Amino acid sequence: MKLIVGLGNPGRSYDGPRHNIGFEVVNALATRRGAEWEAAPRGIEALVAKASVGVAGIILAKPLTFMNLSGAAVAGLVQFYKIGVEDLLVVVDDVHLELKRLRTRVTGSAGGHNGLKSISESLGTQDFSRLRVGVGRGDARRDLADHVLGRFERAERENLDEAIGRAADAAELFLAEGIGPVMNRYNRKEDAE
């Protein structure tokens, strides 16, 4: 069983901002697999969609807590479904990468991302795979929180759709072959061009 969690903020008022690209990636995966979203079990604050790859089960998830509290939902899902951290992939936005760039790691710090920080604290480890999807920094004079909570510009939309598709492809590769091949293929800058 593998678990792919897309991070974002719940609710209609947060539909579409840069910070919710993790939600958009798992939505794309659910659509590809014909999986329907439903409430997570046992009061875990998340939506889940169940699918399979070969004979293995897949759980896609979107925590319904706010970004900074994502760890409680992720830890609850890991415990309920008995998922090893090696079978967990967390999809998040990254302002340090330009739009369309992807970066994967099998371990590491939160890098200033509060959702990753919450998950690390709740799991008691930083040793889980993460797929960072570039959303760009934008104007350095603009407040970073305003930037990540802001919506993509019309001119960015084509690149955004491509970024979501590439991130979903990377997640599919994780499901089939693990994180190593994902890192080898998607961490190269020229791959995004």
N, C-alpha and C positions, 0 to 999 in steps of 0.2 A: 504494500500500500504506500502510495506517495501523496504528499500534501503540497499543493501550490497555493500560497496565500498572496493575494493582491491587496496592498494597503491603500487606504484613502479615508476620507471623512464621509460619514453617512448623511443622508437627507437630501431633499431636493435643492436646498439652498447651496449645496456643495457639488451639484452635478456639473461636471466638465472642467474643473480647474486643473492646473498642472499637478497639484499634489495628489490627484486621484487617478493618475495614469495606471497605477497598480490594479485598480478596479477595472479599468478599461481593458487591460491585458487578460485578466481572468474572465471577463465577459466574452472576449473574443474566443478564448479557449472553450468556454461552455457552449457557445454557438457552434464552433467547429465539431464538437463532440455530441451535439444534440442533448446536452444536459440541462435540466431545469433547476432553478434556484429554489431552495426551501430553508426553513429555519434549522439552525444547528441543534443537535440534541442537548438534553439536560441543562437548559438555561444558559448555554454558551452564547454569548452575544456575537453572533455571526450568521451569515447566510452561507450555505454549502450547496454544491452541485456535484453529484457523483457520476463518474464515468469509468471507463476501463481502457487499458492499453494492453493488448494481448490478453493474458489471464490475470494481470495485475490490476488492482483497484486504484482509482485516482479520486482524491477529494480536492475540489477547488473551493476556495473560501474567500469571503470578504468580511472582515471584522466590522461589527456595527458600533463599536466603541469609537471614540475619536482617535485620530492618528497616534497621539501621545500615550494612549492606553491600549494599544493593539496587543501588547504582550499577554494580557489576561485571556483574550480570545484564542490566540495562537497556542498558548500553553494548554488551555482546555481542550482544544482540538487534538493536539499531540498526545495528550493523556488519554482521551476518550477512544481515539482510533489506534492507539498504541503505535504511533509513528516514531521511528528513529530519527534523530536530527539529520542523519545523512540522507534521509528521504524527504526532507523539507526544503522547499524553495520559496523565498519571500521576494516579491516583485515590488519595487519602490521607485519613486521619482528621484532624480539626482540633478541638482542645479549646477554641479561642477562639470557636467557633460553637456555638450551641445545636443540639440534635438536630433534624433535618429541614432546617436551613439548608445551602445550598450556596454556594460561592464559587469562581469560576474566574478564572484569570489566564493570560496568555500569556507572562509573564516575571516574575521577582521573586526575592527571597531565599527561603531555606528557611524563614524564619519560626520557627526553633527546631525544625523537624521533621528528625530525623536521617536519615530515608529520602530526603527531598528534597535534603538536604545531600550525601549520598553520590552521588546521581544527578548533581547539578550538578558535583561534583568529577570524576566519571568521564567525563562528557560534555564537560567543559571549558567549560560555558556554563550560564547560568541561563535561557536563552531557550527554554523548552519549556512547553507548556500543562500546567496542573495543575488538577484538580478536587478541591477540599477539601470533605469531607463532615462536617458538624458532629456531634460526639459529646458536646458539653457538657464543662464543667470539673468539675462535681460539687462536692463540699464542698471549699472552698479550704484547709481544714486537712489534708485527706488528701494524701498524697504523690502527685504527678502520675504517676509511673511506675506506682504501684499502680492508679491510676484508669484509665489507658489499657490496662493489661494485665488489668483486671477485666472481668467480663462485664456485659452490660446487665441492668438490673433488669427484672422482669416487667412493671412499669408502663410501661417504655420500649419494650417490644417492638412495640406497634402503630405508634408513631412511627418506630421503627427500620425496619420493613418498608416504610413509606411513604418514608423517606429513601433506602433502597436502590433502590426503584423510581424515584424522582425522579432519583437520580444515574445510573441506567442510562438513563433517558430523555435526560438531558443528554449522556451519552456517545454515544447514538444520533444526537443532533443534531450533535455534533462530527463524527461519521462522514459525515453527509449534507451539512453546510453549513460546517464549520469552527468555530473557537473563537469568532469574533465573535458569531454569533447565540446561542451558549450563554451568553456573558457578558451579552448584552442581556436574555435571558429569565430566567436563574437567579440573577443577582447581586442582585436586588431582594429586600429583606427580606419584603415583603408576599407574595411568591410562595410562601414557605414556610408561610404561615398558612392 
